Amino acid sequence: MNGNSIGSRAIGVVSLFTALALGASAAWSQPSEPEALDGQAEFLREIEALRTAEVVPLTPDAALGDRHIGKRVRWAGGVYSIDGRCLTILFAQSGDYGEPRWTPEPTYQTFVACGSGVYDKALVEAHTNVTIIGEVIGKQYIGMGGGGSDGPTIRIEKLYRWSDCLAGDDSPVCKQGFLTAEPIAED
C-alpha cells in the first residue's frame, strides 16, 4: 500500500468522525438502543482525550536532542513495521483531533514506539493509522528501504487505532479507539 492509500484512509476517517460528531447530538435526542448511545459516548470521550492530551509540540526530528527525553508527545502516522513490542511509524502531521493528516509533501520522519506488550495483529499491522501518546525515552537508528537515520524512541502510554472501514461495519477488525497491549507470552 502506498502513501496515497494511507492518505485516503485518513481522509475517510476524518469524514467519518465529522459525520459521527455531527450526528451524535441528534442521536442522543432520539430514542435509541443503550449500547449505541454508550458506543457514541465512548467514541466522543476517546476523541476528546486525544484532542486535549497535555503534550509538547515536537516533531520526531525536533525530539532527537537529549533535552527532550521525558517530554510527553502525541504523534500520528502509519505503522511501517512491528518488532515485538515496538512499532516503527512513519510520522504524519496531526489534525485537530490527533488523527494522521497525510499531505502531498511527506515529512520523511520516523519514530519507534514501544509498549509494555503486543497489540492484536489483526488490529495493528503494517499501514495501520495510529496516534500515540507517550514519553520520549531516547533515540535509535531506524533503517528503512535501503537507508535510515536516527529517530526518537517513545514509550507508549496510549495507542489509538484509526479504522479504515466503511461506516456501519462493526466487524472486529474495524475497531477504532484506544487499544490495550497484551502481555508478551514467555517461552
C-alpha positions as CSV (number, residue, x, y, z in Angstrom):
1,M,0.0,0.0,0.0
2,N,1.4,3.4,-0.9
3,G,1.2,6.8,0.9
4,N,-1.8,7.8,-1.2
5,S,-3.8,4.8,0.1
6,I,-2.9,5.7,3.6
7,G,-3.9,9.3,3.0
8,S,-7.2,8.3,1.5
9,R,-7.9,6.2,4.6
10,A,-7.1,9.1,6.9
11,I,-9.4,11.4,5.0
12,G,-12.1,8.8,5.2
13,V,-11.6,8.6,9.0
14,V,-11.9,12.4,9.4
15,S,-15.1,12.4,7.3
16,L,-16.4,9.6,9.4
17,F,-15.6,11.4,12.6
18,T,-17.2,14.6,11.4
19,A,-20.4,12.7,10.4
20,L,-20.5,10.9,13.8
21,A,-19.8,14.0,15.8
22,L,-22.4,16.0,14.0
23,G,-24.9,13.1,14.2
24,A,-24.1,12.3,17.9
25,S,-26.3,15.1,19.3
26,A,-29.2,14.2,17.0
27,A,-28.8,10.6,18.0
28,W,-28.9,11.5,21.7
29,S,-32.1,13.4,21.4
30,Q,-33.9,10.4,19.8
31,P,-34.8,7.1,21.5
32,S,-32.1,4.6,20.7
33,E,-30.6,1.4,22.0
34,P,-28.5,1.9,25.1
35,E,-25.5,0.1,23.6
36,A,-25.4,2.5,20.6
37,L,-25.5,5.5,23.0
38,D,-22.7,4.1,25.1
39,G,-20.6,3.5,22.0
40,Q,-21.1,7.0,20.7
41,A,-20.3,8.5,24.1
42,E,-17.2,6.3,24.4
43,F,-16.1,7.4,20.9
44,L,-16.5,11.1,21.8
45,R,-14.7,10.7,25.1
46,E,-11.7,9.0,23.4
47,I,-11.5,11.7,20.7
48,E,-11.7,14.4,23.4
49,A,-8.9,12.6,25.3
50,L,-6.7,12.6,22.2
51,R,-7.5,16.3,21.4
52,T,-6.8,17.5,24.9
53,A,-3.8,15.4,25.8
54,E,-1.2,17.6,27.6
55,V,1.8,17.2,25.2
56,V,4.6,19.3,23.9
57,P,4.5,20.4,20.3
58,L,7.6,18.5,19.0
59,T,8.1,16.6,15.7
60,P,10.2,13.4,15.7
61,D,13.2,15.3,14.2
62,A,13.0,18.0,16.8
63,A,12.8,15.5,19.6
64,L,16.2,13.9,19.0
65,G,18.1,16.1,21.5
66,D,18.7,14.8,25.0
67,R,16.9,17.8,26.4
68,H,13.6,16.3,25.1
69,I,13.9,13.0,27.0
70,G,11.0,12.7,29.3
71,K,8.8,15.0,27.2
72,R,5.2,13.8,26.5
73,V,4.2,13.9,22.9
74,R,1.2,13.0,20.7
75,W,2.3,11.7,17.3
76,A,0.3,10.3,14.5
77,G,1.3,8.2,11.5
78,G,1.2,4.8,9.8
79,V,2.8,1.6,11.1
80,Y,5.7,0.7,8.9
81,S,6.8,-2.4,10.7
82,I,6.5,-4.3,14.0
83,D,9.3,-5.9,16.0
84,G,7.9,-7.5,19.2
85,R,6.5,-4.8,21.4
86,C,7.9,-1.9,19.2
87,L,6.3,-0.2,16.2
88,T,8.3,1.8,13.6
89,I,6.0,4.5,12.5
90,L,6.0,6.9,9.5
91,F,5.2,10.3,11.0
92,A,2.3,12.4,9.7
93,Q,1.1,15.8,10.7
94,S,-1.8,15.6,13.2
95,G,-5.2,17.0,12.6
96,D,-7.4,18.8,15.2
97,Y,-8.3,15.5,16.9
98,G,-4.8,13.9,16.7
99,E,-5.7,12.0,13.5
100,P,-2.9,11.4,10.9
101,R,-3.0,14.1,8.2
102,W,-1.3,12.7,5.1
103,T,-0.2,15.6,2.8
104,P,1.4,15.6,-0.7
105,E,4.7,16.6,0.9
106,P,5.9,13.7,3.1
107,T,7.5,14.5,6.4
108,Y,10.3,11.9,5.9
109,Q,10.3,11.5,9.7
110,T,10.0,8.2,11.6
111,F,9.9,7.1,15.2
112,V,9.8,3.9,17.2
113,A,7.1,3.5,19.8
114,C,7.4,0.7,22.3
115,G,4.7,-0.6,24.7
116,S,4.5,-2.9,27.6
117,G,3.2,-5.7,25.4
118,V,2.0,-6.5,21.9
119,Y,-1.1,-5.4,20.1
120,D,-3.6,-7.7,18.4
121,K,-2.1,-8.5,15.0
122,A,-5.5,-8.2,13.3
123,L,-5.8,-4.6,14.5
124,V,-2.2,-3.3,14.4
125,E,-0.2,-4.2,11.3
126,A,1.7,-2.5,8.5
127,H,-0.2,0.5,7.1
128,T,-2.5,0.8,10.2
129,N,-3.1,4.5,11.0
130,V,-2.4,5.2,14.7
131,T,-2.0,8.1,17.1
132,I,0.4,7.5,20.0
133,I,0.7,9.5,23.2
134,G,3.9,8.7,25.0
135,E,7.1,9.8,26.6
136,V,10.4,10.4,24.6
137,I,12.9,7.9,26.1
138,G,15.8,8.2,23.7
139,K,16.8,7.6,20.1
140,Q,17.9,4.7,17.9
141,Y,18.9,4.0,14.3
142,I,15.9,3.3,12.1
143,G,16.8,1.5,8.9
144,M,14.2,1.6,6.2
145,G,14.1,0.9,2.5
146,G,17.9,0.8,1.9
147,G,18.6,3.8,4.1
148,G,18.0,5.1,7.5
149,S,18.7,7.6,10.2
150,D,18.4,8.2,13.9
151,G,14.9,8.6,15.2
152,P,13.3,9.1,18.6
153,T,12.0,6.2,20.7
154,I,8.9,6.8,22.8
155,R,7.3,4.7,25.5
156,I,3.6,4.2,24.6
157,E,1.2,5.5,27.2
158,K,-1.8,5.2,24.9
159,L,-2.3,3.9,21.3
160,Y,-5.3,5.0,19.3
161,R,-6.2,3.0,16.2
162,W,-8.0,4.7,13.4
163,S,-10.3,2.5,11.4
164,D,-10.4,2.4,7.6
165,C,-13.6,0.5,7.5
166,L,-16.8,1.9,6.0
167,A,-19.4,3.5,8.3
168,G,-21.6,0.9,9.9
169,D,-19.2,-2.0,9.5
170,D,-19.0,-3.5,13.0
171,S,-16.7,-6.4,12.4
172,P,-14.0,-6.9,15.0
173,V,-11.2,-5.8,12.6
174,C,-12.9,-2.4,12.2
175,K,-12.3,-1.3,15.8
176,Q,-11.4,2.3,16.2
177,G,-10.3,3.6,19.5
178,F,-7.7,3.1,22.2
179,L,-6.1,-0.4,22.3
180,T,-4.6,-2.2,25.2
181,A,-1.4,-4.1,24.7
182,E,-1.4,-7.8,25.7
183,P,1.4,-9.2,27.8
184,I,4.1,-10.9,25.8
185,A,3.9,-14.7,26.3
186,E,7.0,-16.1,28.0
187,D,8.5,-19.2,26.4
